[in-house]
Every structure is written in structure tokens, then in C-alpha cells.
């Protein structure tokens, strides 16, 4: 059972559902270090330099598909409460 990515618990780490995440952490049968595939939306910035004119900065969002742990997802989403719980 994958807990922190796409799972029956609804992706507790990615969605910010602390109650489900803490229940999974406390369950001795759940591997919280499981590496699962997720799709993260990451903000990218590009600077276009032009000769003798102003530089242009463009921002866009890209989907980044990778294998990650619950700790990485919690850090990426800025969930400090869950990060602290996973590090203890």
C-alpha cells in the first residue's frame, strides 16, 4: 500500500491531510520510507538575455515526474509539521 503518493489514503503527504499522514506513520505495517512515483508541479524561471535591450524573465510551471519519499513531498509542499514528524 502506497501511503504518501497516490494511494487509498488520498496522498496524505501531498494533500496536506495530517490526520491520515500521522495515522500512517503510527501504523507499524506501513513503510514510510517507501519510494513512489509522483507528479510534482515545479515553477521554473528562464532568463532570456538580449543584446542591447532589457533581459526578459519568464516563469512557467512544469510537471516533474519522479520517484520520491514522503519526506521529499512534505518538504516540497512546505508542510513543516509533517516534516518534523517524519524526521523524529
C-alpha positions as CSV (number, residue, x, y, z in Angstrom):
1,X,0.0,0.0,0.0
2,X,1.5,3.3,-1.0
3,X,0.6,5.9,1.6
4,X,2.1,9.2,0.7
5,X,1.8,9.4,-3.1
6,X,-1.3,8.1,-4.9
7,X,-3.0,5.7,-2.5
8,X,-6.2,4.7,-0.7
9,X,-5.4,7.4,1.9
10,X,-5.6,10.1,-0.9
11,X,-2.0,11.0,-0.9
12,X,-1.8,12.2,2.7
13,X,1.6,13.9,2.3
14,X,0.9,15.7,-0.9
15,X,-2.6,16.8,0.0
16,X,-1.7,18.0,3.5
17,X,-4.0,15.6,5.3
18,X,-2.1,15.5,8.6
19,X,-4.5,13.1,10.4
20,X,-4.2,10.4,7.7
21,X,-0.4,11.0,7.5
22,X,0.0,10.6,11.3
23,X,-2.2,7.5,11.3
24,X,0.1,6.0,8.6
25,X,3.2,6.9,10.5
26,X,1.9,5.3,13.6
27,X,0.9,2.1,11.8
28,X,3.8,-0.4,12.2
29,X,2.8,-2.2,8.9
30,X,3.2,1.0,6.8
31,X,6.6,1.7,5.3
32,X,7.0,5.5,5.5
33,X,10.3,5.3,3.5
34,X,8.5,3.8,0.5
35,X,9.6,5.4,-2.7
36,X,6.7,6.0,-5.0
37,X,6.1,7.8,-8.3
38,X,4.5,11.2,-8.2
39,X,4.0,14.1,-10.5
40,X,5.1,17.4,-9.0
41,X,4.3,20.8,-10.4
42,X,7.5,22.9,-10.2
43,X,7.9,26.6,-11.0
44,X,10.7,27.2,-13.5
45,X,12.3,30.6,-14.3
46,X,14.2,31.4,-17.5
47,X,16.2,34.5,-18.2
48,X,16.4,35.5,-21.9
49,X,19.4,37.8,-22.4
50,X,19.3,40.1,-25.5
51,X,21.9,42.3,-27.0
52,X,21.4,46.0,-26.2
53,X,17.9,45.6,-24.8
54,X,16.4,44.6,-21.5
55,X,16.5,41.0,-20.2
56,X,13.3,39.1,-20.1
57,X,12.4,36.7,-17.2
58,X,9.7,34.1,-17.9
59,X,8.1,31.9,-15.4
60,X,6.3,28.7,-16.2
61,X,5.1,25.6,-14.4
62,X,6.4,22.2,-15.5
63,X,5.3,18.7,-14.4
64,X,8.2,16.8,-12.9
65,X,7.6,13.0,-12.7
66,X,9.9,11.2,-10.3
67,X,10.2,8.7,-7.6
68,X,10.2,10.3,-4.2
69,X,9.7,9.6,-0.5
70,X,7.1,11.1,1.8
71,X,9.7,13.3,3.4
72,X,10.6,14.9,0.0
73,X,6.9,15.5,-0.8
74,X,6.3,17.1,2.6
75,X,9.3,19.4,2.2
76,X,8.3,20.3,-1.4
77,X,4.8,21.3,-0.3
78,X,6.1,23.2,2.8
79,X,4.4,21.0,5.4
80,X,6.7,21.7,8.3
81,X,4.5,19.8,10.8
82,X,4.7,16.6,8.8
83,X,8.5,17.1,8.1
84,X,9.2,17.3,11.8
85,X,7.1,14.2,12.5
86,X,8.9,12.2,9.7
87,X,12.3,13.2,11.0
88,X,11.7,12.1,14.5
